[in-house]
Amino acid sequence: MKVEQLVYNSVKCLQCGEELISYHRHDYKTCSCENETMVDGGLSYTRYGGLDVRMVKPHMIYDDDPFEIVREYASRGGRGVNGDEPLTYTKLKDINDDWLDAIIDYGGPIWHMELIKKEILHRYDNKISVK
């Protein structure tokens, strides 16, 4: 039995409008308003809350959601070509073609590599290139 893999974990504070994204395990974030909306867990687990949980809107995407949605939200962290830049996250749909090829060579968790392969096939089938 295949278990769904979380590929995007975020919440929106309905009081202040701030969106919080948790990228990795123990990536605990809170909003700046008095509701103290929080999210945690990255792609390992979901934990969210706030003083008034009715003011917290969770938004999770899983690998078995339609791929057109997954590619809009799933991301990969990187520190630039030489590995010396600050960590940033790039959505799957925005990763350039050369980086996708490098990810195939570099590797990663099986579920993530499957998403990378799906993205490459999606681009091939739809004649998409990201430079």
N, C-alpha and C positions, 0 to 999 in steps of 0.2 A: 504494500500500500504506500503510495507516494504522499508525502507530507507537504503541504503548501509551504513555500519559502517566502518570507516577508522580503520585499524589495524596496519598500518605501514606508517610513514610519513618521507621521507628523500629526500635529494637532493645531487647531486655530483657536485662539482666545476670542470668544465672541464679545468680550467686554472691550478689549483694546484693539482687536483686529490683527494682532501679531501672529504669524505662523512660525511654529517651532518644528524643526526637523532634527530627528535623532539619527545620526549616520552609523554609529557603531555601538557595541555593547557598553553600557555605563556612560553613554553620551547624554547626560542629564542636562536638560535646559529648562529654564523658566522664563515666562514673560515678565515685562517690567511693571505691570499694573498690580493693583491690590488684589486681584483674583489669584495671582500666583499660579497661573496655568503652567503645567509641566508635562514633559514627555521624556521618556527614557527607553533604553533597550536596543536602539539601533535596529539591526536586522535580525537580532537574536531573540528578542521578546518585546512585547508591547506593555508599557506602563504609562499611564497618563492620569491627570487629575487637576484639581484646582479647589479653591475654597468653595466655589459654587460649580459643581460638575455640570450643571445645566448650561454653563457658559463655556464649555469645552467641546469642540467638535473634532473628533478623531478622523484621520484620513490615512488608511493603510492600503497599500497595493501589494498583491501577491503574484508570484511567478505564473500562476495559472489564470490570471486575468487576461483579457484579450491583449495580444502583443502590441497593438497600436497604443494601448494605454500604458503598458509596462514600459515601453521605450521612452515615453514622455516623463517617467518618474524615476526609474532605476538609474543609478549613477555609479561612477567609479571615481575613487579618490586618486589624486596624483600630485606630485611635487615637481612637475616640469620635466623636460627632456633629460636634464642632467641630475635631477633629484635634489636640487638645492633651493627650490622655491617653496613658499608656504603651501601647505596642504589645501587644495581646492577640490570640489566635487563637480563633475561634469555629467550631465544627463546622457544616457546611452545614445539617444538620437543625435547628440551634438559632438560625440567623440569623433575625432577625425580618422580618416581611413588608415593612416599610418599608425596611429595609436591602437586601433583595433587589431591590426596585424601584430603589433608589439605585445599586446595582451595575450594573444594566442601563444606567442613564444614564451612569455613570462609565466603564464598560468594563473591559477587562483582556485577558489572553491568550485567544485563540479557544477553546482547550480548557476554560479556566475558565468562560468565558461559556456554553459548552454545558452545563456542569454546573449553572450557575445556572438556565438555562432548563429543564433537566430537573427541578430541585427545584421550580420554580414550577409546572410541569405536574403533578408528583407531588402537590403540595399541593392543587391544583385537583381532580384526579381522586379524591383521598382525603379531601376536605373538611377539610384541615388548615390551621390558621392559627396563626402564632406572633406574639404581640404583644410 
